[in-house]
């Protein structure tokens, strides 16, 4: 099963690790762009998921600034994923992305839904 994993912070790392350790074919990791950090904001800090993907040997790491573009949907489509799994990715995915995987998308949420939906339900 071809999986595209989308996540950004520390919360998402155990999900990615479980997929890789379970022997699943993670064909790409999508995460937020590196962010300026430090006092001078001159150093770019990668998201925790990017660091984990590198450590786990995943070389296809995508960091789009926007997910609502035809180019991003085309890039994901070329990967021919069976499923997209998201965990705290940080963006709401458009229908054009949700329609790409053969079997659909799965989202891991940190709290009980719908009671604790968060800031952007």
C-alpha positions in Angstrom: 0.0 0.0 0.0 1.4 3.3 -1.1 1.1 6.0 1.7 1.6 9.7 1.7 2.0 10.9 5.2 1.3 14.6 6.1 2.3 16.0 9.5 4.3 18.7 11.1 4.9 18.8 14.9 6.2 16.3 17.5 2.7 14.9 17.9 2.8 13.5 14.3 6.2 11.8 14.6 5.0 8.6 16.4 2.4 8.1 13.6 5.1 8.3 11.0 7.4 6.0 13.0 4.7 3.4 13.4 4.0 3.3 9.6 7.7 2.9 8.8 8.3 0.3 11.5 5.2 -1.5 10.4 6.7 -2.0 7.0 4.3 0.3 5.1 5.5 1.9 1.9 5.6 5.6 2.8 6.3 7.1 -0.7 6.4 10.7 0.5 6.2 12.9 3.6 4.5 16.3 3.3 5.2 18.8 6.1 5.2 22.6 6.6 8.2 24.6 5.4 11.2 25.2 7.7 10.6 28.2 9.9 13.0 30.9 11.1 14.1 30.3 14.6 16.4 31.9 17.2 16.8 35.4 18.4 17.8 36.8 15.0 15.4 34.5 13.1 18.3 33.8 10.7 18.4 30.0 11.2 15.8 27.8 9.6 14.4 25.1 11.9 12.9 22.1 10.2 9.6 20.6 11.5 9.8 17.6 13.7 8.3 15.4 11.0 11.0 16.4 8.5 13.7 15.5 11.0 12.0 12.1 11.7 11.6 11.4 8.0 15.3 12.0 7.4 16.2 9.8 10.3 13.9 7.1 9.0 15.5 7.2 5.6 12.6 8.8 3.7 14.1 10.9 1.0 10.9 12.2 -0.7 10.0 15.1 1.6 7.7 17.8 0.3 7.3 21.2 2.0 4.8 23.2 0.0 4.0 26.8 1.0 0.4 26.2 -0.3 -1.6 23.1 -0.7 -4.4 24.7 -2.7 -2.6 24.8 -6.0 -2.9 22.6 -9.1 0.8 22.0 -9.0 0.7 20.5 -5.5 -2.3 18.3 -6.5 -0.4 17.2 -9.6 2.7 16.3 -7.6 0.7 14.2 -5.2 -1.2 12.6 -8.0 2.1 11.5 -9.6 2.9 9.6 -6.5 -0.2 7.4 -7.0 -1.0 7.0 -3.3 -3.4 4.4 -2.1 -4.1 6.5 1.0 -3.1 9.8 2.6 -2.6 9.8 6.3 -2.6 13.2 8.2 -1.6 14.0 11.7 -1.5 17.6 12.8 -0.4 18.7 9.3 -1.5 22.3 9.9 -3.5 23.0 6.7 -7.0 22.2 5.6 -6.7 20.0 2.5 -8.8 21.0 -0.6 -11.1 18.5 -2.3 -8.6 18.3 -5.2 -6.1 16.7 -2.8 -8.7 14.6 -0.9 -9.8 13.0 -4.1 -6.3 11.8 -5.1 -5.7 8.6 -3.1 -7.3 5.4 -4.3 -8.8 4.5 -0.9 -9.2 7.9 0.6 -7.7 9.9 3.5 -7.3 9.2 7.2 -6.8 11.9 9.8 -5.3 11.3 13.3 -6.7 13.8 15.7 -5.3 14.5 19.2 -8.6 14.8 21.0 -12.1 13.5 21.1 -14.2 14.7 18.1 -16.5 16.6 17.7 -16.3 17.9 21.3 -12.7 19.2 21.0 -12.3 20.2 17.4 -9.7 22.9 18.0 -9.4 26.4 16.6 -10.2 25.6 13.0 -12.8 22.8 12.9 
